[in-house]
Amino acid sequence: MSHTAEIIAVGTELLLGNIVNTNARDISQALSAVGVNVFWHTVVGDNPQRLKEALTIARSRADILITTGGLGPTYDDLTKQTICEAFQKPLVLHEEIVEQLRVYFEKNVHMTMPENNIQQARLPEGCTVFDNPVGTAPGCAFESGGVHVLMLPGPPFEMLTMLRRCAVPYLRRLSSEVILSHDIMTFGLGESPMEQLLRGKMAGMENPTLATYAKPSEVRLRATAKAPTQAAAEALLSPVVAEISAFLGDVVYGVDVGSLEEVCFRLLKEREWTMATAESCTGGRIAQRITALPGASQVYRGGVVSYWTAVKAQVLGVPQTILDDSGAVSEAAARAMAEGARQVTGAEIAVSCTGVAGPDADERGVPVGIVYIGLATPEGTFCRACDFGKRRRDRIQDLSSNHAFDVLRRYLTGLPIAPKGLMGLRP
């Protein structure tokens, strides 16, 4: 039997934008893995009447309702009470939970349990209790009139712990299908050109399906299949992933990988090479992205953020003649910066970035969006010239760091540094 779910996040702070609703994302991912379709996300404030209205709508269109938040001990934590009224379920005090709460406070908070926490031990009659080893709010699940209701706490760490330990096993028993996805990660084609290339294939697909998700200069293609078992779903997916990857060619930088920098990290480790960076307009973004990866010290030696022209000359050794004749934003400067970073750090390979991120042209009149990516290697020095147009400053910086990792990825896999048709390349 196929199930449909609605996730209802409770909390006025979500509506005010004070916190991001990561719970809905995490629950959706978990439900997809056990074959439950998530068709709706709802956010409602700490208001019993509006929550009742949301529950009425949700139970009319979904047979699994999952709520997060509102299970605490304070006066506005009314999720349980409201749900029980809506489903005509009495609340019952669980003495064993009261004792667990007392122990939790004595052991972890070093104080006597406040009396208002007792309300957290009141749960719907006949429910399945979800224990909470990392907090005070137990969750629960019950079935009423063909609708399964699961209540999870709001704090993300508590919610995720309970989701994995209790909710997923409960849901797995309800579903007879598995939903499996693979992400084909691409760089260099926009969402529109990608969709145009694949429109015919995507239109004729039912199971698996293929969908596009855009990021800066990247498109993630998600292939999804539904089948009785994971092995059966994989059998449906594998040929589709192979076909699409072959069709798109070298714009594909990996399947089920997190980012361009992760791919570069793996390729450098395989060669037992180290890298260095020399950055100007990106202000350290390239270095930040590679050092955010666990184990980055195995491949990254260091870098220079040479924002001033004098630093390019004095630290990286960019010849003054290049800076005088071609300027700091030029192919010659990008090449010299990469060579200087490689020499200063002793790394096998170094990537550089210099450009104009805006909001105005530089002192030589180089327009906003012009960026040069340099790459110094044992085989010589290369450069990719980019023109991102007049965009937001942070957008240009993000695009530049993406292109830097793509240049590195292409060199390490024997691909052309600046192939024709790549978005953002300067004519």
Steps between C-alpha positions, in 0.01 A plus 500: 500500500625848408488765772492878479629722777471858614756657730368766738762711677365685802664816628449874463877544479493315166243742359700799622809367324700481823597139424509291182272199468770235452275241665271485196798435273639223721162330541431517126831333423432226754149437368621480142741224602216288639264552208267761647398785269520847654257727317461791745702704751304723737625749759263630767559722802441415864127550468258214580225616266728538199663165576155336510425650160830371363429153639154494345642581158791259538294199603273554200786454254769288669500177698820578691533824698831584663524797731809660651509744786263591780583207728679700767389590856409866447153652471521534119603137439155382402559263209405181687191649657379643170562179305323291764198729486494481119519119502293456819782327685527543879839581650631244749778553755791254461660460842806330352566810287469722807771292665718517189466878502598521866811294432584708192490826697705361788761346273531758220374829640593437867172631634161376613250466219261800481139398549391642164708233324248240616277606211759352265416157644135533390456320168203385287328187628623184329785671316843364416748695715820636340768544764728803496849418631636848421219720637191516716218481246392147408326455167230258399293352219142380473253397232147635476255446217770384262726798572834453677609797713861532615609772742870592515678770703604831345873533586677359192744271684223349712273468197766332285594256776137398552435487127779250445446294814121483510307667219677340204456144632132578566452632147696221338239256627228699322656520155546223245707715260845656491579835337864527389678797341838570343632851438692570180707811575592731211691824458504742210148476360209706629163354592331621181761357257502179705123470489501566125755225444307249709141608438416207277647245738342654810154529343483129422615378841259368764706265718780600537442873476755775439488851646737799488606715797707812434794632703754772406647376167390150597203279429418193706307236309310275735396162363237334722347153487234325706497121542416229755866465605815708491663253262209529259510880517875494437448277196263762357732791578844376395445496122334843509786655698757343264312618190452859619861526622632378164266734311613808695869414488764691694264754654415215739740517791359214702203296614384529863789731588459806715696768318774585254750545781428149629582359156823703484592385851461134395696549176787670682513221758512238225805675346651572842524865398455817700349828388527868586288806427557864408183706519404857439132568425383178668652610831584148620185318385697232315716432805197498729318242289791255484590539869137437599551137394618253767859399433572809288853524643590194293462698179501871582825679591378856528415814312535875463213748483683764298240771489746787458711519187808547720434163667479334160846635425669467839357168625412310183779646287277625218738705279441874522512519121187279483320714754601819316435382145208255536356590838409293806188369327649326199594158371867576551440593866290188563772277355772672704294481821452125460869449426592709805270302732645174370854621558438651844319194640676219316167352389479292185215714368360845574185680394456877491215742450504869416208707376252779557216409735350849501301701557719716271764443233862504615742791460590385146138483395475119504124439533324316780488125442832454324694227681813298419573157649864393490637149550870426549595134455810288441413508128463876472257777584147536365225761523123521461357842420144559624236765449216472751340833410383763748372281782495533877843504661447181701362322192813581302717377786308171522510449124874571498574242769284244316695559181828470690408152620373405155834603347678287759262207445544513124878507514514209745277288274672591173220718364531835316526793741263724304280296267264673258142538615579534871288770666689803623801473269625821342476498119 
